Amino acid sequence: MATSLKNLSAYDPESIPDCTGFKFGIVVSEWNEAITSSLAEGCSETLLKHGAMRENIKLLTVPGSFELPLGGQILFESFEADAVILIGCVIQGETRHFDFICQAVAQGCMELGMKYHKPAVFGVLTTNNLQQAIDRSGGIHGNKGDEAAITAIKMINLKLRLK
């Protein structure tokens, strides 16, 4: 479903498992900071709302979206996170740089989860313009940070249920 048809912050809170005791790493790109800080705040608040303890949420900043997967690896190894959420925002420009960065970050996120056998959540906006990013970071389409947090909680619980 296209994001333009969905509010990223709309979900049934009763359907989300409690995440007390889980450790979450959040890696945030400093590039497009006005957007990424709003995404990170939404992510953190949603984790707290569902039982995460503040001391079990470790936030790490990296210069840009390309560095997000390595930041996630650092948190898996040093913080022993149960899940890592990568928060970034890449806005289409005039060159193909957008394509290379988005593909590399998506691939890196997938490889990160496979390497550690833990959820690595792609909370990166890949928009055509700044307005789309604003709309998805707390604007009319909600906050993708909320969605990323919910995904992390659900994936940790999926892994636990299948053990």
C-alpha positions in Angstrom: 0.0 0.0 0.0 1.3 3.4 -0.9 2.2 5.6 2.0 0.0 8.4 0.6 -2.9 6.1 1.4 -1.8 5.2 5.0 -0.9 7.0 8.2 2.4 5.5 9.3 1.5 6.1 13.0 -1.9 4.4 12.8 -2.0 1.0 14.5 -3.9 -0.9 17.2 -1.8 -0.5 20.4 -3.4 -3.6 21.8 -1.9 -5.7 19.0 1.7 -4.8 20.0 3.5 -7.1 22.4 5.1 -5.7 25.5 8.8 -5.0 25.0 9.9 -4.7 28.6 13.4 -6.1 29.0 14.4 -5.8 25.3 17.4 -3.7 24.2 17.0 -1.5 21.2 19.7 0.3 19.2 18.6 3.3 17.2 21.1 4.6 14.6 20.3 8.0 13.3 21.8 9.8 10.3 22.8 13.4 10.9 22.1 14.2 7.2 18.6 15.9 6.9 18.7 16.3 10.7 15.3 18.1 11.0 13.7 15.0 9.5 15.8 12.3 11.1 15.5 13.8 14.6 11.7 13.7 14.3 11.8 10.1 13.1 14.1 9.1 16.0 11.9 10.8 18.6 8.8 9.0 17.2 10.7 5.7 17.3 11.9 6.2 20.9 8.6 7.3 22.2 6.8 4.4 20.6 9.3 1.9 22.2 8.8 3.6 25.6 5.0 3.5 25.1 5.2 -0.3 24.7 7.3 -1.0 27.7 10.9 -0.4 26.7 13.0 1.1 29.5 14.9 4.3 28.6 18.2 2.7 29.7 17.6 -0.1 27.2 17.4 2.2 24.3 20.8 3.3 22.9 20.9 6.1 20.3 23.9 6.5 18.1 24.4 9.1 15.4 26.3 8.7 12.2 27.2 11.3 9.5 24.9 10.0 6.8 22.6 7.3 5.7 25.4 5.3 4.0 26.9 4.8 7.5 23.8 3.4 9.1 24.5 -0.3 8.6 28.0 0.0 10.2 26.4 2.0 13.1 23.9 -0.9 13.5 26.8 -3.4 13.6 28.5 -1.4 16.3 25.3 -1.5 18.4 24.7 -5.2 17.9 28.3 -5.9 19.1 28.8 -3.3 21.8 25.3 -2.8 23.2 24.0 -6.4 22.5 20.8 -5.0 21.1 17.9 -7.3 20.5 17.0 -5.2 17.5 18.6 -2.2 15.6 16.6 0.4 13.9 18.2 2.5 11.2 16.8 6.0 10.8 17.7 8.2 7.8 16.3 10.3 5.1 17.5 10.4 1.5 15.9 12.9 -0.8 16.1 12.6 -4.6 18.4 15.1 -6.1 19.6 15.8 -9.6 22.1 12.9 -9.8 22.0 9.1 -9.4 23.6 9.5 -5.9 20.1 8.9 -4.5 19.9 5.5 -6.2 23.3 4.3 -5.0 22.8 5.4 -1.4 19.3 3.9 -1.1 20.4 0.6 -2.6 23.5 0.4 -0.4 21.6 1.2 2.8 18.8 -1.2 2.1 21.3 -4.0 1.2 23.4 -3.2 4.3 20.3 -3.3 6.6 19.3 -6.7 5.2 22.8 -8.1 5.6 23.0 -6.8 9.1 19.9 -8.7 10.2 21.1 -11.8 8.5 24.6 -11.6 10.0 23.3 -11.2 13.6 20.1 -13.2 13.3 18.3 -10.3 14.8 15.9 -7.6 13.5 17.6 -4.8 11.6 14.8 -2.4 10.7 14.9 -0.1 7.7 13.5 3.2 9.0 14.9 5.3 6.1 12.7 7.7 4.1 13.5 7.6 0.4 11.5 10.6 -0.9 11.3 12.6 -4.1 11.3 15.9 -2.2 11.5 17.6 1.2 7.7 17.9 1.6 7.3 14.1 1.3 9.9 13.7 4.0 8.1 16.2 6.3 4.8 14.5 5.7 6.3 11.1 6.8 8.3 12.4 9.8 5.4 13.6 11.9 3.3 15.3 9.2 0.1 14.3 7.5 1.2 10.7 6.9 2.3 10.2 10.5 5.9 9.2 11.5 7.8 6.3 10.0 9.8 6.2 13.2 6.7 4.9 14.9 6.3 2.2 12.2 10.0 1.2 12.5 9.7 0.8 16.3 6.5 -1.4 15.9 8.3 -3.5 13.3 11.3 -4.0 15.7 9.0 -5.1 18.6 7.0 -7.5 16.4 10.1 -9.1 14.9 11.7 -9.7 18.2 8.5 -11.3 19.4 8.3 -13.4 16.2 11.8 -14.7 16.8 11.0 -15.5 20.5 7.7 -17.3 19.6 9.5 -19.6 17.1 12.3 -20.6 19.4 
